[in-house]
Amino acid sequence: MITIHGFVQSPAATQGVAGEAETPEAIVVRMGCGVCHQIPGMEAARSGQEGPLLIAAVTAPRRLASKAYQRSVGQGRATAQSPREYVRESILNPSAFVVPGFEQRTAPAESAMPSHFGAIFTVAALDTLVDYLLTQNCQDAVRGGLTGPRVESIELLCGDRSE
């Protein structure tokens, strides 16, 4: 069993993802992403408040260009050069860059997201999830009725836009 923010994950969630036949939502359910994140188009990820809203078509390019991310690069923690690399890095090495506002009080440089996903994701499943997240945008989140976490709400990320 693994405990994430007080929620206990079942052993099935830690035994790896099947592969190419898995849908993005099946991967999210199996990996427990909805415990912390909201993801457009996924019933299993509508209420998470602990992690960023996953609309990577919008957030990945912004985060890559941010001064905070560039500091992480300068410190040798982060290495992504493209939105796709950023999303992969965020899953496989979540402490490479902790999104401002989501720092842990006791260890601000360490992500609260589990760091073991690199050991349990298949390449195909990771690619499937990354591809899906990179298509998600403000319009998808608004259409799905997602609000985002208080720290980084949909209004803060998207304003009146529906990109």
RODO-2510 file (C-alpha; in nm, 4 decimals, decimal comma):
residues 163
     n   res          X          Y          Z
     1     m     0,0000     0,0000     0,0000
     2     i     0,1113     0,3555    -0,0755
     3     t    -0,0284     0,6588     0,1037
     4     i    -0,0707     0,9790    -0,0986
     5     h    -0,2007     1,2829     0,0925
     6     g    -0,3671     1,0501     0,3406
     7     f    -0,5330     0,8360     0,0735
     8     v    -0,4218     0,4753     0,0558
     9     q    -0,3577     0,3449    -0,2946
    10     s    -0,4350    -0,0189    -0,3602
    11     p    -0,1561    -0,2540    -0,4748
    12     a    -0,3144    -0,2568    -0,8228
    13     a    -0,2281     0,1115    -0,8562
    14     t     0,1381     0,0359    -0,7960
    15     q     0,1836    -0,2655    -1,0227
    16     g     0,2288    -0,0876    -1,3513
    17     v     0,0036     0,0044    -1,6365
    18     a    -0,0885    -0,2509    -1,9005
    19     g     0,0180    -0,0669    -2,2105
    20     e    -0,1093     0,0357    -2,5497
    21     a    -0,4646    -0,0918    -2,5006
    22     e    -0,5174     0,1283    -2,1934
    23     t    -0,7223     0,4432    -2,2403
    24     p    -0,6050     0,7669    -2,0792
    25     e    -0,8893     0,7428    -1,8268
    26     a    -0,8011     0,3823    -1,7386
    27     i    -0,4439     0,4939    -1,6748
    28     v    -0,5608     0,7841    -1,4565
    29     v    -0,7838     0,5502    -1,2560
    30     r    -0,5126     0,2877    -1,2134
    31     m    -0,2457     0,5397    -1,1152
    32     g    -0,4733     0,7377    -0,8830
    33     c    -0,4137     1,0747    -1,0526
    34     g    -0,7636     1,1969    -0,9657
    35     v    -0,6822     1,1893    -0,5953
    36     c    -0,4831     1,5114    -0,6411
    37     h    -0,5539     1,6435    -0,9927
    38     q    -0,8487     1,7574    -1,2000
    39     i    -0,8294     1,6457    -1,5636
    40     p    -1,0804     1,7479    -1,8308
    41     g    -1,2848     1,4677    -1,9820
    42     m    -1,2218     1,2260    -1,6962
    43     e    -1,4946     1,1386    -1,4504
    44     a    -1,2299     0,9876    -1,2210
    45     a    -1,0409     1,3195    -1,1997
    46     r    -1,2963     1,5876    -1,1249
    47     s    -1,2340     1,6841    -0,7655
    48     g    -0,8601     1,6756    -0,6895
    49     q    -0,7408     1,9870    -0,5066
    50     e    -0,3833     1,8974    -0,4096
    51     g    -0,2137     1,9186    -0,7491
    52     p    -0,2324     2,1467    -1,0523
    53     l    -0,5217     2,1347    -1,2978
    54     l    -0,3880     1,9243    -1,5846
    55     i    -0,4500     2,1298    -1,8977
    56     a    -0,1034     2,0878    -2,0418
    57     a    -0,1804     2,2502    -2,3783
    58     v    -0,1958     2,5741    -2,1781
    59     t     0,0228     2,5194    -1,8732
    60     a     0,3210     2,3268    -2,0128
    61     p     0,4430     2,6037    -2,2474
    62     r     0,3863     2,8686    -1,9781
    63     r     0,5734     2,6733    -1,7163
    64     l     0,8668     2,6000    -1,9456
    65     a     0,9019     2,9726    -2,0144
    66     s     0,8649     3,0762    -1,6498
    67     k     1,1509     3,2170    -1,4454
    68     a     1,0757     2,9580    -1,1757
    69     y     1,1246     2,6719    -1,4224
    70     q     1,4390     2,8302    -1,5624
    71     r     1,5779     2,8476    -1,2060
    72     s     1,5182     2,4724    -1,1758
    73     v     1,7060     2,4233    -1,5035
    74     g     1,9919     2,6389    -1,3753
    75     q     2,0059     2,4314    -1,0585
    76     g     2,0336     2,1145    -1,2681
    77     r     1,7012     1,9720    -1,1494
    78     a     1,4854     2,0279    -1,4592
    79     t     1,5823     1,9548    -1,8195
    80     a     1,2709     1,9719    -2,0409
    81     q     1,2949     2,1687    -2,3648
    82     s     0,9435     2,1102    -2,5028
    83     p     0,5913     2,0809    -2,3605
    84     r     0,5985     1,7049    -2,4208
    85     e     0,9275     1,6709    -2,2328
    86     y     0,7896     1,8907    -1,9537
    87     v     0,4822     1,6712    -1,9019
    88     r     0,6945     1,3535    -1,9062
    89     e     0,9406     1,5071    -1,6618
    90     s     0,6551     1,6142    -1,4333
    91     i     0,5306     1,2549    -1,4147
    92     l     0,8630     1,0746    -1,3971
    93     n     1,0583     1,3256    -1,1867
    94     p     0,7983     1,5428    -1,0126
    95     s     1,0542     1,7208    -0,7946
    96     a     1,2452     1,8504    -1,0974
    97     f     1,0085     2,1475    -1,0813
    98     v     0,7427     2,2107    -0,8194
    99     v     0,4749     2,4438    -0,9528
   100     p     0,4677     2,7589    -0,7380
   101     g     0,1879     2,7328    -0,4858
   102     f     0,2108     2,3541    -0,4629
   103     e     0,5239     2,3374    -0,2473
   104     q     0,5203     2,1214     0,0628
   105     r     0,5628     2,3204     0,3824
   106     t     0,8218     2,0835     0,5262
   107     a     1,0163     2,0247     0,2033
   108     p     0,9443     2,2998    -0,0539
   109     a     1,1841     2,1622    -0,3162
   110     e     1,0181     1,8193    -0,3102
   111     s     0,6941     1,7498    -0,4895
   112     a     0,4115     1,5880    -0,2970
   113     m     0,3550     1,3728    -0,6053
   114     p     0,4962     1,0233    -0,5669
   115     s     0,8292     0,9763    -0,7423
   116     h     0,7890     0,6068    -0,8240
   117     f     0,5886     0,6406    -1,1464
   118     g     0,8974     0,5897    -1,3619
   119     a     0,9213     0,2378    -1,2225
   120     i     0,5590     0,1444    -1,2873
   121     f     0,4570     0,3205    -1,6094
   122     t     0,5086     0,1361    -1,9334
   123     v     0,6443     0,3513    -2,2161
   124     a     0,3185     0,3060    -2,4088
   125     a     0,1016     0,4056    -2,1133
   126     l     0,3161     0,7088    -2,0382
   127     d     0,2964     0,8200    -2,4028
   128     t    -0,0809     0,7689    -2,4039
   129     l    -0,1267     0,9821    -2,0931
   130     v     0,1158     1,2545    -2,2046
   131     d    -0,0505     1,2755    -2,5468
   132     y    -0,3913     1,3142    -2,3827
   133     l    -0,2799     1,5792    -2,1321
   134     l    -0,1168     1,7837    -2,4098
   135     t    -0,4543     1,8137    -2,5854
   136     q    -0,6333     1,9519    -2,2793
   137     n    -0,6949     2,3257    -2,2620
   138     c    -0,9056     2,5925    -2,0924
   139     q    -1,2084     2,5242    -2,3082
   140     d    -1,1995     2,1540    -2,2144
   141     a    -1,1755     2,2383    -1,8436
   142     v    -1,4596     2,4910    -1,8593
   143     r    -1,6748     2,2524    -2,0634
   144     g    -1,6134     1,9841    -1,8004
   145     g    -1,7115     2,2156    -1,5160
   146     l    -1,3667     2,2005    -1,3571
   147     t    -1,2631     2,4789    -1,1235
   148     g    -0,9020     2,3845    -1,0564
   149     p    -0,7521     2,3910    -0,7080
   150     r    -0,7778     2,7078    -0,4979
   151     v    -0,4044     2,7707    -0,5404
   152     e    -0,4299     2,7788    -0,9201
   153     s    -0,7939     2,8110    -1,0224
   154     i    -0,9338     2,7964    -1,3735
   155     e    -0,9906     3,1745    -1,3539
   156     l    -0,6259     3,2313    -1,2711
   157     l    -0,5066     3,0025    -1,5508
   158     c    -0,7570     3,0949    -1,8175
   159     g    -0,9351     3,4173    -1,7262
   160     d    -1,2114     3,4758    -1,9784
   161     r    -1,0243     3,2866    -2,2483
   162     s    -1,1192     2,9448    -2,3749
   163     e    -0,8024     2,8567    -2,5642
***
